[in-house]
Each structure stands twice: as structure tokens, then as C-alpha cells.
Amino acid sequence: MAKKDKNNSCKKQRICSIGGEALLEGIMMRAPEGYAQVVRTPTGELDIKKKKQPAMGADNWFLKLPMVRGSIRMLDSLIVGTKALFNSAEISATEDDPAYTPTKFDLFIEKHLGEKAMAFFMGISLVLAVLLSVTLFFLLPNLISEFIDHFITLPKIIYSLVEGVVRIAIFLAYMYAVSHMKDIKRVFMYHGAEHKTIHCYENYEELTVENVRKHSKHHPRCGTAFLFVVMIISILVHALLPKFDFFLWNLLLRLATLPIIAGIAYEFNRFAGRHENGFVKILRAPGMAMQRFTTKEPTDDMIEVAIIALNEALSLGEMPDYSAKDPVCSCESETAAEDTSDMEKKTEEEIG
């Protein structure tokens, strides 16, 4: 939302259509037309990769429909993000480590798969990550709820509430635990750098370390906030589901409704991220509070990485969306109109 200074002049703000992801010793910034990845190597140099790659389903009208696009965006982010994370791990790994000795399994995979070895390990890790998520956030809460229900018969709504509270408790405990791991703490510092840089750009300020440093490390359109909203919405959706005596059927039914929950959560985050009023602030407060765990204050060199990543992503094509933003003063409307006009001219030039 635009703000007024002491002279009642408006401080312009925009909504950035670029999202980011913190990596191991780096950041990936994703624009509508592709992504840019910047990772600092063990020698202190910057490894910069940039690729034109529209989001999954960008050319399919059905996959862009409200409620449908949420699960598609989540799947797309999972695939692209996992690949970027593995790539950053490979780049940032300490070279010539005398203590490192490849295992027989590593040598076997490298010998038989060659360049496809990374894709193989990424696939295995993705499967294990999904299994871990299902176990921690679906199977375990359901089993605990079943255990309680065995001794104290719970009404269906209370059963769903207990399951949801257990799921959130496990999620919070998990995030708290990983936030104290040395490597993950640095990832969360890069996460903070990403948010600060986006804030700086949205405030029309020059992207310098000094300007970025003063901004908040919390952002309303953070992916962590999305995950927390998913948890909250799952409580409401699961309360509407039938309850079976066999817990496995309950588990499968909850997994089947995940696309619906993701769709609702995505639309909520999309709405909340483009409005700035008291009601919206209350709704997104839990997700913002979660960022106390997942973002840390970055160092200057981390901010430098974030600035370069954002600039590289902007060169792929940045299209701010003002259509859902709360109008607060005339100068913001004029700015939005000017930017929209420029964007339309650019589109016409590209088509021509």
C-alpha cells in the first residue's frame, strides 16, 4: 500500500511478480518468464545461471483457473526448487576436502549414469521428501488423533481440530529444530536477504546493500506463509470429510483433498498479498509470524547475492500486477496506470 510522508506526498509501492527461494549459499529469483540463480562458490566467486522457463501450465487456460492453479504452482515450485537446491549444493560444496571419500554406491551411480547421476539423486531425494512430509504431517497426526479417539470418543469436528492442532505443533517443532542447524540457519539468512531485496524493489528504491538492509525480512507473499495457511485450511476442509473406522482410508482421503486445500490456500495468499488493510493483516498474521523461524538477518554479501539474482530475474521480464491492489491515493493510481501502459506497449512491441 502506498504511504504518505509528512508532506502528504505518496510513497509509491508496487507488487512484484517475482518470487524467490533461498538455496545453499545462494538465491533463486523466479520471474514469469524464467528464473535466475546466483550461488557463491567456496572461493567467493558468484556462479550465475539464468534460464527462460515459463511456469508449468502457463499456456493452458484450464491450469490457470482459480482453485486449479494453486496445486499446479505448488508442484512446479517443488520441481524447480528442488533442482535449484541440488544445483546450489553441488556448486557451494567445499572443493578438495581431504576428508571426503566417495562411497561405493556413489562410484557405482556415477559410472553407470554419468551426467544423469544428479537427476537420479534428485529424484530419490524428492521421493524421500514427499514420504517424510506425508509421514510427519499426515500419517502421524492421524495416528495420534486415532489414539486419542480410542480412549475418548471425539465428535467429528473435534477430531479434525485435534488432528489439525497436532499437525501444526509438529510443523512448528520441525521448523524450530531445523532453524538451529548451522547450514539451514545460513539458508534462512539468505531467505531474509531475498525478502528484504523484494521489499526494496517494491518501494522503487535503488537496489543497493544499504537500501536493502533497512527493509523487513518478513514478506506477506512468502512460501512459508503459504505452507502455514495450508495447515489452517486443512483443519476446516477435513472437518467436512467423513470419518472411517480404518485410519488408512482417512489418510488417503486427506491426501486426495490436498489439491483442493492447496488451491484455497493459494487464492488466499494471492488475495492477502495484494491488499493492505486491517482485516487482511489479521488473516495473514499466522503466516507472517512463522517467518520468525524461517528468516534471519543476512550479511552484506548475502544481500549482494540477492540483488544480483533479482536484477538477473528482472532482465527476463517483470510484469507487476496492480489489478487487485487497494487504491489509497491518486498518485498510486496514476503510477499504476503509467506502468500498465508501459507494460502494454512492451507487449505490443514483443508481439510485433
GITA-V750198 format. One record per residue. N is the residue number from 1. RES is the residue in one small letter. PHI is phi as a letter, one per 30 degrees, with the letter a starting at -180 (NA if undefined). OMEGA is omega in whole degrees, -180 to 180 (NA if undefined). Layout:
BEGIN
n=N res=RES phi=PHI omega=OMEGA
n=N res=RES phi=PHI omega=OMEGA
END
This chain:
BEGIN
n=1 res=m phi=NA omega=177
n=2 res=a phi=d omega=-179
n=3 res=k phi=c omega=179
n=4 res=k phi=c omega=177
n=5 res=d phi=d omega=-175
n=6 res=k phi=d omega=-180
n=7 res=n phi=c omega=180
n=8 res=n phi=i omega=175
n=9 res=s phi=c omega=-175
n=10 res=c phi=d omega=172
n=11 res=k phi=c omega=-173
n=12 res=k phi=d omega=172
n=13 res=q phi=b omega=178
n=14 res=r phi=b omega=177
n=15 res=i phi=c omega=-177
n=16 res=c phi=d omega=-180
n=17 res=s phi=d omega=179
n=18 res=i phi=c omega=177
n=19 res=g phi=c omega=-177
n=20 res=g phi=b omega=175
n=21 res=e phi=b omega=177
n=22 res=a phi=d omega=-179
n=23 res=l phi=c omega=173
n=24 res=l phi=d omega=-178
n=25 res=e phi=h omega=178
n=26 res=g phi=a omega=-178
n=27 res=i phi=b omega=170
n=28 res=m phi=c omega=174
n=29 res=m phi=c omega=-176
n=30 res=r phi=c omega=177
n=31 res=a phi=c omega=178
n=32 res=p phi=e omega=-176
n=33 res=e phi=c omega=-180
n=34 res=g phi=l omega=-179
n=35 res=y phi=b omega=176
n=36 res=a phi=b omega=-178
n=37 res=q phi=b omega=179
n=38 res=v phi=b omega=-178
n=39 res=v phi=b omega=178
n=40 res=r phi=d omega=-178
n=41 res=t phi=d omega=178
n=42 res=p phi=e omega=180
n=43 res=t phi=d omega=179
n=44 res=g phi=j omega=179
n=45 res=e phi=d omega=-179
n=46 res=l phi=c omega=176
n=47 res=d phi=c omega=-175
n=48 res=i phi=c omega=176
n=49 res=k phi=b omega=-180
n=50 res=k phi=b omega=-176
n=51 res=k phi=b omega=173
n=52 res=k phi=d omega=-179
n=53 res=q phi=a omega=179
n=54 res=p phi=e omega=-180
n=55 res=a phi=d omega=178
n=56 res=m phi=e omega=179
n=57 res=g phi=i omega=-177
n=58 res=a phi=d omega=-178
n=59 res=d phi=c omega=-178
n=60 res=n phi=c omega=-175
n=61 res=w phi=d omega=-178
n=62 res=f phi=d omega=-178
n=63 res=l phi=d omega=178
n=64 res=k phi=c omega=-180
n=65 res=l phi=d omega=174
n=66 res=p phi=e omega=-178
n=67 res=m phi=i omega=177
n=68 res=v phi=d omega=-174
n=69 res=r phi=d omega=-178
n=70 res=g phi=d omega=-179
n=71 res=s phi=d omega=178
n=72 res=i phi=d omega=178
n=73 res=r phi=d omega=-180
n=74 res=m phi=d omega=178
n=75 res=l phi=d omega=-180
n=76 res=d phi=d omega=179
n=77 res=s phi=d omega=180
n=78 res=l phi=d omega=-178
n=79 res=i phi=d omega=-178
n=80 res=v phi=d omega=-179
n=81 res=g phi=d omega=179
n=82 res=t phi=d omega=179
n=83 res=k phi=d omega=180
n=84 res=a phi=d omega=-180
n=85 res=l phi=d omega=178
n=86 res=f phi=d omega=-180
n=87 res=n phi=d omega=179
n=88 res=s phi=d omega=178
n=89 res=a phi=d omega=180
n=90 res=e phi=d omega=-178
n=91 res=i phi=d omega=-174
n=92 res=s phi=d omega=-179
n=93 res=a phi=d omega=179
n=94 res=t phi=d omega=-178
n=95 res=e phi=d omega=175
n=96 res=d phi=h omega=178
n=97 res=d phi=d omega=-177
n=98 res=p phi=d omega=-178
n=99 res=a phi=d omega=-176
n=100 res=y phi=d omega=176
n=101 res=t phi=b omega=-179
n=102 res=p phi=d omega=178
n=103 res=t phi=d omega=178
n=104 res=k phi=d omega=179
n=105 res=f phi=d omega=178
n=106 res=d phi=d omega=-179
n=107 res=l phi=d omega=180
n=108 res=f phi=d omega=-179
n=109 res=i phi=d omega=-179
n=110 res=e phi=d omega=-179
n=111 res=k phi=d omega=-174
n=112 res=h phi=c omega=-178
n=113 res=l phi=c omega=178
n=114 res=g phi=h omega=-178
n=115 res=e phi=d omega=-180
n=116 res=k phi=d omega=-178
n=117 res=a phi=d omega=-180
n=118 res=m phi=d omega=179
n=119 res=a phi=d omega=179
n=120 res=f phi=d omega=-179
n=121 res=f phi=d omega=179
n=122 res=m phi=d omega=178
n=123 res=g phi=d omega=179
n=124 res=i phi=d omega=-179
n=125 res=s phi=d omega=179
n=126 res=l phi=d omega=179
n=127 res=v phi=d omega=180
n=128 res=l phi=d omega=179
n=129 res=a phi=d omega=178
n=130 res=v phi=d omega=179
n=131 res=l phi=d omega=178
n=132 res=l phi=d omega=180
n=133 res=s phi=d omega=179
n=134 res=v phi=d omega=-179
n=135 res=t phi=d omega=-176
n=136 res=l phi=d omega=-169
n=137 res=f phi=c omega=177
n=138 res=f phi=b omega=-177
n=139 res=l phi=d omega=-177
n=140 res=l phi=d omega=178
n=141 res=p phi=d omega=180
n=142 res=n phi=d omega=179
n=143 res=l phi=d omega=179
n=144 res=i phi=d omega=178
n=145 res=s phi=d omega=178
n=146 res=e phi=d omega=180
n=147 res=f phi=d omega=179
n=148 res=i phi=d omega=-179
n=149 res=d phi=d omega=180
n=150 res=h phi=d omega=-179
n=151 res=f phi=c omega=179
n=152 res=i phi=b omega=-178
n=153 res=t phi=d omega=-176
n=154 res=l phi=c omega=170
n=155 res=p phi=e omega=-174
n=156 res=k phi=e omega=-179
n=157 res=i phi=d omega=179
n=158 res=i phi=d omega=178
n=159 res=y phi=e omega=180
n=160 res=s phi=d omega=179
n=161 res=l phi=d omega=178
n=162 res=v phi=d omega=179
n=163 res=e phi=d omega=180
n=164 res=g phi=d omega=179
n=165 res=v phi=d omega=178
n=166 res=v phi=d omega=-180
n=167 res=r phi=d omega=180
n=168 res=i phi=d omega=179
n=169 res=a phi=d omega=178
n=170 res=i phi=d omega=-180
n=171 res=f phi=d omega=180
n=172 res=l phi=d omega=179
n=173 res=a phi=d omega=179
n=174 res=y phi=d omega=-179
n=175 res=m phi=d omega=179
n=176 res=y phi=d omega=-178
n=177 res=a phi=d omega=-177
n=178 res=v phi=d omega=-179
n=179 res=s phi=d omega=180
n=180 res=h phi=c omega=175
n=181 res=m phi=d omega=-173
n=182 res=k phi=e omega=-178
n=183 res=d phi=d omega=-179
n=184 res=i phi=d omega=178
n=185 res=k phi=d omega=178
n=186 res=r phi=d omega=176
n=187 res=v phi=d omega=180
n=188 res=f phi=d omega=175
n=189 res=m phi=d omega=175
n=190 res=y phi=d omega=176
n=191 res=h phi=d omega=177
n=192 res=g phi=d omega=178
n=193 res=a phi=d omega=179
n=194 res=e phi=d omega=-179
n=195 res=h phi=d omega=-180
n=196 res=k phi=d omega=-178
n=197 res=t phi=d omega=177
n=198 res=i phi=d omega=178
n=199 res=h phi=e omega=-179
n=200 res=c phi=d omega=179
n=201 res=y phi=d omega=-179
n=202 res=e phi=d omega=178
n=203 res=n phi=c omega=177
n=204 res=y phi=h omega=178
n=205 res=e phi=c omega=178
n=206 res=e phi=d omega=-177
n=207 res=l phi=d omega=175
n=208 res=t phi=b omega=180
n=209 res=v phi=e omega=-179
n=210 res=e phi=d omega=-179
n=211 res=n phi=d omega=-179
n=212 res=v phi=d omega=-175
n=213 res=r phi=e omega=-173
n=214 res=k phi=d omega=-177
n=215 res=h phi=d omega=-178
n=216 res=s phi=d omega=175
n=217 res=k phi=d omega=177
n=218 res=h phi=c omega=-179
n=219 res=h phi=b omega=-175
n=220 res=p phi=d omega=-179
n=221 res=r phi=c omega=-179
n=222 res=c phi=d omega=178
n=223 res=g phi=d omega=177
n=224 res=t phi=d omega=177
n=225 res=a phi=d omega=178
n=226 res=f phi=d omega=-180
n=227 res=l phi=d omega=-179
n=228 res=f phi=d omega=177
n=229 res=v phi=d omega=177
n=230 res=v phi=e omega=180
n=231 res=m phi=d omega=-178
n=232 res=i phi=d omega=-178
n=233 res=i phi=d omega=180
n=234 res=s phi=d omega=178
n=235 res=i phi=d omega=-178
n=236 res=l phi=d omega=-179
n=237 res=v phi=d omega=-178
n=238 res=h phi=d omega=178
n=239 res=a phi=d omega=-180
n=240 res=l phi=c omega=-177
n=241 res=l phi=d omega=175
n=242 res=p phi=d omega=-180
n=243 res=k phi=c omega=-180
n=244 res=f phi=c omega=178
n=245 res=d phi=d omega=-180
n=246 res=f phi=d omega=-172
n=247 res=f phi=d omega=-179
n=248 res=l phi=d omega=178
n=249 res=w phi=d omega=177
n=250 res=n phi=d omega=-180
n=251 res=l phi=d omega=-179
n=252 res=l phi=d omega=179
n=253 res=l phi=d omega=179
n=254 res=r phi=d omega=177
n=255 res=l phi=d omega=-179
n=256 res=a phi=d omega=-179
n=257 res=t phi=d omega=-179
n=258 res=l phi=e omega=177
n=259 res=p phi=e omega=179
n=260 res=i phi=d omega=179
n=261 res=i phi=d omega=179
n=262 res=a phi=d omega=179
n=263 res=g phi=d omega=179
n=264 res=i phi=d omega=-178
n=265 res=a phi=d omega=-180
n=266 res=y phi=d omega=-179
n=267 res=e phi=d omega=178
n=268 res=f phi=d omega=-179
n=269 res=n phi=d omega=179
n=270 res=r phi=d omega=179
n=271 res=f phi=d omega=-177
n=272 res=a phi=d omega=-179
n=273 res=g phi=d omega=-177
n=274 res=r phi=c omega=177
n=275 res=h phi=b omega=-179
n=276 res=e phi=b omega=176
n=277 res=n phi=b omega=-175
n=278 res=g phi=e omega=-178
n=279 res=f phi=d omega=-180
n=280 res=v phi=d omega=179
n=281 res=k phi=d omega=178
n=282 res=i phi=d omega=-178
n=283 res=l phi=d omega=-177
n=284 res=r phi=c omega=-178
n=285 res=a phi=e omega=179
n=286 res=p phi=e omega=179
n=287 res=g phi=d omega=178
n=288 res=m phi=d omega=180
n=289 res=a phi=d omega=180
n=290 res=m phi=d omega=-178
n=291 res=q phi=d omega=172
n=292 res=r phi=d omega=177
n=293 res=f phi=d omega=-166
n=294 res=t phi=c omega=175
n=295 res=t phi=b omega=177
n=296 res=k phi=b omega=178
n=297 res=e phi=d omega=-176
n=298 res=p phi=d omega=173
n=299 res=t phi=d omega=-178
n=300 res=d phi=d omega=-179
n=301 res=d phi=d omega=175
n=302 res=m phi=d omega=177
n=303 res=i phi=d omega=178
n=304 res=e phi=e omega=178
n=305 res=v phi=d omega=-179
n=306 res=a phi=d omega=180
n=307 res=i phi=d omega=-180
n=308 res=i phi=d omega=180
n=309 res=a phi=d omega=180
n=310 res=l phi=d omega=179
n=311 res=n phi=d omega=178
n=312 res=e phi=d omega=179
n=313 res=a phi=d omega=179
n=314 res=l phi=d omega=180
n=315 res=s phi=d omega=178
n=316 res=l phi=d omega=180
n=317 res=g phi=k omega=179
n=318 res=e phi=c omega=-179
n=319 res=m phi=b omega=179
n=320 res=p phi=d omega=-180
n=321 res=d phi=c omega=-178
n=322 res=y phi=c omega=-169
n=323 res=s phi=d omega=-176
n=324 res=a phi=c omega=-175
n=325 res=k phi=d omega=-180
n=326 res=d phi=d omega=176
n=327 res=p phi=d omega=-179
n=328 res=v phi=b omega=178
n=329 res=c phi=a omega=-172
n=330 res=s phi=d omega=-176
n=331 res=c phi=d omega=179
n=332 res=e phi=d omega=180
n=333 res=s phi=d omega=179
n=334 res=e phi=d omega=179
n=335 res=t phi=d omega=180
n=336 res=a phi=d omega=-179
n=337 res=a phi=d omega=180
n=338 res=e phi=d omega=-179
n=339 res=d phi=d omega=179
n=340 res=t phi=d omega=179
n=341 res=s phi=d omega=178
n=342 res=d phi=d omega=-179
n=343 res=m phi=d omega=179
n=344 res=e phi=d omega=178
n=345 res=k phi=d omega=-179
n=346 res=k phi=d omega=-180
n=347 res=t phi=d omega=180
n=348 res=e phi=d omega=179
n=349 res=e phi=d omega=-179
n=350 res=e phi=d omega=179
n=351 res=i phi=d omega=-180
n=352 res=g phi=d omega=NA
END
